[in-house]
Amino acid sequence: MHISRTGRGIAAATTGAAALVAAALATAAPASVATATPAAVPHTFAAPAIAGHTLAHDVDSPISIAQCQAKWHINCYTPLQYRTAYNLNSLYRKGITGKGRTIVIVDSFGSPTIQHDLDVYSKQFGMASTKVSVVKWGKVPPFDPKNGDMTGWAGETTLDVEMAHAAAPGARIVLVETGVAETEGVTGLPEMMSAEKSLIDHGVGDVITQSFDATENTFPGVDEGDSSSIQKLRYAFKDAARKQVTVLASSGDDGPTNGTLDDSGDYTKQVNSWPSADPLVTSVGGTQLHLDDQGNRIKPDSVYNDYGAGGGGVSHVFSRPSFQNGVKKIVGNHRGTPDISMSAAVNGGAWVYSSYDPTAVGWDVYGGTSESSPLFSGIVALADEVAGHRLGNVNAALYSLAKHKGTGIVDVNDGTDNTYGGVTGYKAVDGYDMATGVGTLDAPSFVKSLAKAARR
């Protein structure tokens, strides 16, 4: 079983979605990405957050919480337990499953076994599976299970596919695979942004979930006060805002710090990451759930802080957006993250099935904010369905809902924090904080409230 400090990924789609994507992108995906990439390219690459701790490999089948505790001293949760924890079942009983909405996720390389793995995952838990629509953007090399970059992204892909499907089983999910290796990372982020923009322009996708990041300080010029290298990458997000597409990103898994450019470790000071810190993006942080075998909470959620920690803090690039004016005393003059949080702790991680690596076929347990972002993408898809249209950027709605009771926002305020790697983080206190944002959610009230608040 892999225990990862974070993850990236994509999910499933119906046959109808596959046809939609094929038609919409018939002339959209270039044979080479070069024509779609802006001339000014930062020397910063996007990395999947799935690299982390490995406690065991290819478990034959999911085991109980007690057995996980006995074997690995962690709690391991199924999608059925998540559904109970967030009260999703009451929505499903009303027929609200995300049907008619599309979740898009962009990952390098993808996974060659994603359809098979989702089918096995769904069957294990008695859920209907769905067809994964795969779009290859540019020249994607053949999958090599001995290539660490590729298997890392495949794990990311698998986690996100299965989490998005678990939360919104009726949503269409489109996986966009890009072909950038770590050594080619100089073009990685522009390639991903170009892929996203093309799908947005062709009407594919209502919500995009991103499980990749790069520390703001690793972009050229940022430490000298020049953020143009990041600003030039925002074209997909600006396009999403115009087309009312919701864009999400994992807040990171190193608490108030993040990785250095050479990937040798973390900064020894507070930093933030992009795209999570972008005001046009909803930053999804991490909590730790405390559940019984049925998925009921045995105590309130805590901040994710075990083999990693939920990312959060102030941006060094973006000033405070208007939707955070109400939390000025906390974020100051800068954009603060995260905005909202869902399950991400390794101690409380998600069961995931994969077979992309023939030497490690079976069930793993993953954690990280790459789990929370696709989970939240499913929640947005449910709210899109209730609203009957795309919600677009939901940030203003989140902060507005947090001011009122009965909206489904659940404060996380137990005093735990996201201090990590010797860098002091932030505590979960009453109201907004940079450990879990406005908090977490209770799906029935939240989905209804978000659909109404974001209705245009």
N, C-alpha and C positions, 0 to 999 in steps of 0.2 A: 504494500500500500504506500503510495506516495503521499507525504504530508508536505504541501507546498505553501510557501509564504504568500503566494498570490497566484492568480491565474488569468488567462485570456480566453476568448472563445466566440462561438457562434452556435446557432440552434437550427431548429427544424422548419420545414415549410410544406405546404400542401402541394398536390400536383398542379393546382391552379396557379400557385405562386411560381412554380418552375416555368410554366408557360409564359407568365407575365414577365419574368426576368429575362427569359430567352428572347421575347419579342422586344422588350424595352432596350436591351443591351445588344441587340443584333449588330448595331453599328457603333456601339459605345466603347467597348473594351478594345484598346489598341493592341496591335501585335507587339509593339514595343512601348514601354512606359515613357521613353524619352520625350515623345511629343506632348505628353500630358504633364510633364514636370516643369515647374517654374525654373528660370535660369539661376536664380539665387537660391542655393541649397545649403542649409546649415550642416556642419560637420558633427551632427548629433544623430544617433540612431535610436529607433524605437525598440524597446526590449520587452519581451513577454514577462509577466511577473510570476511565472509558474515555477521558476527555479527555487528550490527550497529543500526541506528536509525529507529524507526517505526513511521510513521506519520499517516498511515491508513491501513486498511486491506481489502482484497478481493473486490477491485473496480470491478463493473460489466463489464465495458469495458473501453478501453483507451479513454482518453479525450484530448482535444486540449491543445496546449501550453498555451493559454490564461486562460483556465480553471484550469490548473495546477498552474499557477501563482496566480490565485485568491484563490485557495484552500490551497496550500502549499508553495507558494512563490518560486517555482522552475520551471525550464523547464523540460518537459518530452518528450522524443523522441522515435519514432517508428523505426523499422529496415528500413523502406522505406526512412525515413529522413537521416539515417546514410548512406544509399546507395547513396543518392544524395550528401551528404556532402563529401564523399570520391571518388565521380565520378565512382562508381562501375558499374553503369548501362551500361556505354559504353563497359565495358568488357563483361558483360552478353550478350549484343546484338551481340557480336562477337562469342558467344558460349563458352566463358571462364568462367566457373563456379566452377572450382575445380574438375571436373569429372576425375575419374581415380586415384585420390589421397585420402589418408586416414589421418584423424586427430585423435589422441589418447589423451584421458584425463583420469587421474587417480584420483578418489575421494573415500574417506571413505563412505561406506553405499549406496551412490547413491540416487536415488529416485524411488519409486515403480510406480509412475505415469508418468515417463518421456516420454514415447511414446505418451500417451494421451495428455500430456501437449504440446509437440511439435506440435502435429497435430492441436490442438486448436489455438496455436500461429500462425502457418503457415496459417491456413484458415483465421484468422482474417485479415491478411495483404495480402491475395491473392497470397501466395507463395506455391509452391508444398512442401509437407512434405516429410519425408523419414524415413526409419526404423532405430531405434537406436539399434545398436549391443551392447549387455551388456555381459561383461565377469566378472564373480565373482571370485576374487582371494582369495583363502583360504576360511576360514569359515566366511561367512557374515551373521550376525544374522538377524532375521526377522525385518522388519521396524516397529518401534514404534513411531507414531506421537506425543506421549507425551514425547519422549526423546529429550531433547534440542540438544544434540550432533548430533543426526540423522537428525533432521529437519534443523539444521544449514548447514550440508553438503548437504541435499536435495535442499536447496535454492541455494547453491553454484553450484550444478550440473545443476539445471534448468537454471540458468543464463548463464552458459557457453555453454550448449547445444544450447540454442536459439541464442546466439551471434555468435557462430561458424557457425551455419546453415545460419544465416542472411548474413554473409560475403561470405561464400563459399557454396551456396545452392546445388552444384553438388558433393561436397566432401563426401566421406564416413567418418562416425565418430563412433569411438568405445569407449564406456564407460567402464572403468575398475573399478569395485567396490571392495574396500578392507574392511575388517571387524574390524577395530581398533577403539575402543572407547577411549575417552580422558584418562581414567584411565589406559589404556593399551598403552599409547603413547610411552612408552619406546621401543616398537617395531614398531611404526607407520611408521617412515621414512624408515627404512630398508625394510619393507613390500612393501611400494610404489616403492622404487627403484628396488626391485626384480621383481615386476610386470612389470615395464617398461622394464627392461632388457630382460625378457622373451618374451615380444611382439617384441622387437627389434630383438632378436635372431631368432624369428619365421617369420620375414619379415612382421610383421603387423605394419603399420603406417609409414607415411612420415614426420609428424610433431607432436610433443608432446607438449601440453600446460598444464602448472601446475599452479594451483591457490591455493597454500599452501606455507607456509614459517615458518621458525623459526629463531629468532634473533641469529646471529653468537655467541654473547656473552653467550647465554644460553647453548651452547654445552660444555661438560666437557673439561676443560683444555685451552679453547681459551683465557680466561682472563689471563692465566699464560703463554701464548705464545705457547701452544701446540694445533695444529689444527688437530691432527690425528683423532679425532672423526668425523670431517667433511670429511677429506680425505678418510676415509674408506667407505664413503657413495657414492662416485663419480663413482662407477663402471658402473652404468647404463649410465651415461653421456659419459664416455670413450667408452663404447660400441656403443653409438649413433654416436660418432665422427667417429668410424671405419666404421660404416654402412651407413654413410651419412644421418642420420636422424636429422632433425632440432629440437632443444629443446628450449622451451620458458618458462618463469616464470614471474608472476606478480611481480612488483618491491616493492609492499607494499602500505599501506594506512595510514601511520603515518609520512609522510614526511621524515625528516632526522633521525628519531628515530624509535623505534619498541618496541614490547611487552616484558615484563620481563618474567622470567621463571614461576613464580607463576600466571601469567596472571592477576595480580592486576592492571596493568597500563603499561605505557611506561617508558623506560629509560629517564633520564633527561639529556642525552648527545647524541651526534651523534653516531649511530650504523647502522649496515646494516644486511641483512638477507640472508639466504641460502634457496633455491637454486638460487635465483635471482643474487647473487653476483658471482656465479661460472662462470669463463671465458668460460666454455663449454656450457653455457646457454645464450640465448639472453634475457636480462632484459627488460620487457615492462612496461613503466611508463604510467602516466595518464595526459590527457589534459581536458580542459573544452571547449566544442563546443558552439558556439553562432549561432543558426539557426532560420530561419523563418519557417512557416508552411510547405513549400515545401522542406525544408532541405538545403536551400542555406545559406551560411555563411553571417551573417550581420556584423561580425567583425572577426578579426583573433583569432585563438585559444589562450587560456590562460592555465596556470598551474592549474591542478586539486587541489583545496584547499577550501573545504567547510566543509562537515561533516567528512571528512578525507582529506588527502593530498597525492599526488603521492610520492611514496618512491624514495629516491635517496641519493647518498653519496658515500663514499669510503669504501671498504671492510677492515676489520681488519684481514683477513685471507689470501686473495689472492693478490699477487703483480700485478703490471700493466702488462696486456697481451700485446703482440706485436701489436695487432690491435688498441690499444689505445695510441701507441707511439706518434701519431700526436696530441693528446690532453694532453700530459704530463704536460703542464703548468696548466691544470685544475685539473687533477686527481692525480698528483704527482707520487709517486712510487707504488700506489695501484690501484687495479681494481675499476673503477668508474661505478656507475649505475644511471639511466637506460641507455639503448642503443637507444631506440626509444619509441615513445608514441602514444597512441590512446585514444579515448573517455573513461573517467572514472569518471567525476564529478557527484555528486549526483544532483547538479543543472545543469541538462542536462543529467539525468539518463535515463536508458533504460526500456521500458515497457517489462514486463515478465509475462507469465501466469503460474500458478502452482495450483495443487490440491492435493499434497501429504499430506497436513494438512486438514482434513475434516472440521475443524472449521474456515478455512481461505482460501476458494477457490475463485480464481479470479485473477485480474490483480494487479501487484505490480510495483514499480519503484525501480530499483537497480542501484548503482554506485560502483565505485572502480576499482582498477587495475585488479581485477578478471574479469572485463568486457573487459578491453583493451587487455589482453593476448589472450583470445579466438578469439576476433576480428582479432588480428594480425595473429593468426594461420590460419584463413581463407585466409588472404592475402598471406601467404606463400604457402598455397595449390594452390592458383591461379597461383603463380609464378612457382611452381613445374609443373603444367600443361603446362604452356608456354614453360618451359625448356625441358619438356619431361622426367624429372628424378628428384630425390630428390636433394635438394640444400645443405643439410648438415648444418653445422654451418655457419650462414650468417653474423656473426659479422664483419669480415674483409670487406665483401662487403658493409655493411651499412656505415662504416667509410670512405670507398673509394668513395662511391656514394655521400656522404655529401660534398665532396670537389668540386663537379662539378654541374653546373646548368643543368636543364632539365632532371634530373634523377628521379624526383618524390619525393625527400626529401623536405619537407616544414619546414623551420626553425620556431620555436616558440620563439619569442624574445620580448615579450611585457612588460618585466620587472616584471611580477608577480612571486611569489615564492612558495616554498613548506615548509616554516616555519610552524611548527606544535607542539602543546603541550608545548609551551614555549621554544622549541629547534630551534635555528636559522638554516634555510635551505639554499636553493640555488635559485638564480634568473634565469629566462629565458632570456638569452641574445643572441647576435649574435653568431652563431655557436654552437658547443657542450656545453652543461651545464648539471649539475647533478639535474636539475629539470625535463627536458624532453628528455635528450639525444641529438641525432642529430636532433630531432624535430619529426614531424609527416609526413603524406604522402598524395600524390595524386595518387590514385590507378593505373590509366592507364599507366602513365610514370614509376611509381615505380615498378609495377609488371614486366614490360618489362625490365627495367634496372636491377632489382635484378636477374631475370632469366639469363640475359646475364653475369652479374658480377660474379655470383656464379657458372657459367657453368664450368664443369671440363673436 
